[in-house]
Every structure is written in structure tokens, then in C-alpha cells.
Amino acid sequence: MSAEIPPDKIELPDLYPWDQGSDVMQLQALLRAHGFNLRIDGDFGSRTETAVRSFQHRHGLRIDGVVGKQTWSVLNTDLEPGTRLLKLGCIGTDVAELQGLLLVHGFDVDRNQVYDAATEVAVRQFQQRSRLRETGIVDDITWTFLRGRGLPTMPRKQNRWLNNPRKWW
């Protein structure tokens, strides 16, 4: 098992309006997971700032448009599993849910809310075992298989007599 890293000990950078980069993309993905309609483009523009301010207001945080330690902490909690793509570097309660499901399926991972290298290896092995595309990224299909639902079956084909208007009597 990998060394456990408490999520509150992971340093996430303070983000300000007009910042750019992968940390902003992570912020936008988290905001989308919380129900905001944002494009994930890595640009902390006016729409992202508005979403941050709205999120801060909803959760009783200081409304300043800056994503600091408190905002990051709340963003990473109460995430509904399956509302965002999970990959290496993601942090949150949805990652803990993923790790719990991997444990149920017999994989040896820590349930530490951090999508670390051990979690990625377990996801890849699960995808390979389930005959899914082995990407290490947890998408809707991987969530479905982790929850034991598999792919939906196609409805049975209708009998021909239903389509023949002369057979209705």
C-alpha cells in the first residue's frame, strides 16, 4: 500500500482571477462537479470567478473570488461520485468512494481521498479485468462497472406482427 497522505496536508495553490493552468482546470472540474456549467479550459476568467463567488456564497465562505485553503477544502468535500473524471492527482470524497469500491473488488489501495499512483494502478487493473479501455481515468463507464452494474442490455426486438397493419384485429 502507498503511504497515506491526508488531503488537508496537500498544498493546493491559491488561485486568483485571470490565473491560468492545470490547477485552474482542476478548479473548473470541481466547480462542474458541484453543478456549475463551466468550460474546462484552464483560464480563470469572469465565468469561473462568478462560479467561485457563487460557490463561496452557498457555503458560507468569504466571498472574494479567490480560491484559497478554505475554498479548496469545501470544493473537495461532498462530491457525488461520477460527477467528474477522476485521474492521477485528483483529491476529494469521490476519490475515497472510488478507493472504497476498489477495496471491495479486492485491490490493495489506501482510502485516503488522493488519486495517487497506487490508485491509478488498481484502476488500470480493474479496467483490464473488466475488458474496458485501460486508461487509468475513471469515467461514467468505469463507475458503472465498479458499482457492479455492467453495460445495459439492448431491448429485445419487437415481433413482426406488431409492425404489420393487416394483423391488427
NORFENVEN-V567356 format. One record per pair of residues at least 12 apart in sequence whose ideal C-beta (glycine too) atoms are under 7 Angstrom apart, sorted by sequence separation. I is the first residue (numbers start at 1). GAP is how many residues later the second one is. D is the distance in Angstrom with one decimal. If there is no record, write none. Layout:
i->I gap->GAP d->D
i->I gap->GAP d->D
This chain:
i->15 gap->12 d->5.9
i->28 gap->12 d->4.5
i->53 gap->12 d->5.1
i->86 gap->12 d->5.9
i->99 gap->12 d->4.4
i->124 gap->12 d->4.9
i->38 gap->13 d->5.7
i->52 gap->13 d->5.4
i->61 gap->13 d->6.5
i->79 gap->13 d->4.6
i->81 gap->13 d->4.6
i->109 gap->13 d->5.0
i->123 gap->13 d->5.4
i->132 gap->13 d->6.4
i->79 gap->14 d->5.0
i->80 gap->14 d->6.9
i->25 gap->15 d->5.4
i->36 gap->15 d->4.2
i->52 gap->15 d->6.0
i->56 gap->15 d->6.2
i->59 gap->15 d->5.0
i->76 gap->15 d->5.2
i->78 gap->15 d->6.3
i->79 gap->15 d->4.0
i->96 gap->15 d->5.5
i->107 gap->15 d->3.9
i->123 gap->15 d->5.9
i->127 gap->15 d->6.2
i->130 gap->15 d->4.7
i->49 gap->16 d->4.7
i->76 gap->16 d->4.1
i->77 gap->16 d->5.5
i->81 gap->16 d->4.4
i->120 gap->16 d->4.6
i->25 gap->17 d->4.4
i->76 gap->17 d->7.0
i->81 gap->17 d->6.9
i->96 gap->17 d->4.5
i->24 gap->18 d->4.9
i->95 gap->18 d->5.1
i->107 gap->18 d->6.7
i->24 gap->19 d->6.6
i->95 gap->19 d->6.4
i->107 gap->19 d->6.6
i->22 gap->20 d->6.6
i->24 gap->20 d->4.8
i->28 gap->20 d->6.1
i->31 gap->20 d->4.8
i->93 gap->20 d->6.4
i->95 gap->20 d->4.9
i->99 gap->20 d->6.1
i->102 gap->20 d->4.8
i->126 gap->20 d->7.0
i->21 gap->21 d->5.7
i->34 gap->21 d->6.3
i->92 gap->21 d->6.1
i->105 gap->21 d->6.1
i->20 gap->22 d->5.6
i->91 gap->22 d->5.9
i->20 gap->23 d->5.5
i->91 gap->23 d->5.5
i->20 gap->24 d->6.7
i->31 gap->24 d->6.4
i->102 gap->24 d->6.6
i->19 gap->25 d->4.4
i->90 gap->25 d->4.2
i->18 gap->26 d->5.9
i->89 gap->26 d->6.3
i->17 gap->27 d->5.5
i->88 gap->27 d->5.7
i->16 gap->28 d->7.0
i->87 gap->28 d->6.5
i->15 gap->29 d->6.0
i->86 gap->29 d->5.6
i->17 gap->32 d->4.5
i->88 gap->32 d->5.1
i->27 gap->40 d->5.8
i->98 gap->40 d->5.9
i->30 gap->45 d->4.5
i->101 gap->45 d->4.4
i->30 gap->46 d->7.0
i->33 gap->46 d->5.4
i->101 gap->46 d->7.0
i->17 gap->48 d->5.7
i->88 gap->48 d->6.9
i->87 gap->49 d->6.6
i->16 gap->50 d->5.5
i->33 gap->50 d->4.0
i->87 gap->50 d->4.6
i->15 gap->51 d->7.0
i->33 gap->51 d->4.1
i->86 gap->51 d->6.9
i->14 gap->52 d->6.3
i->15 gap->52 d->4.1
i->32 gap->52 d->6.4
i->85 gap->52 d->5.6
i->86 gap->52 d->4.0
i->14 gap->53 d->6.6
i->85 gap->53 d->6.7
i->14 gap->54 d->4.9
i->85 gap->54 d->5.7
i->29 gap->55 d->5.0
i->82 gap->58 d->6.2
i->12 gap->60 d->4.6
i->82 gap->61 d->4.4
i->81 gap->62 d->6.4
i->8 gap->65 d->6.9
i->7 gap->69 d->6.4
i->10 gap->81 d->6.2
i->7 gap->84 d->5.2
i->10 gap->104 d->6.8
i->4 gap->106 d->5.0
i->7 gap->106 d->4.5
i->1 gap->107 d->5.8
i->5 gap->107 d->6.0
i->7 gap->107 d->6.2
i->1 gap->108 d->6.9
i->2 gap->108 d->5.7
i->4 gap->108 d->4.6
i->1 gap->109 d->5.3
i->5 gap->109 d->5.3
i->2 gap->114 d->5.4
i->2 gap->115 d->6.7
i->2 gap->116 d->4.0
i->1 gap->117 d->6.7
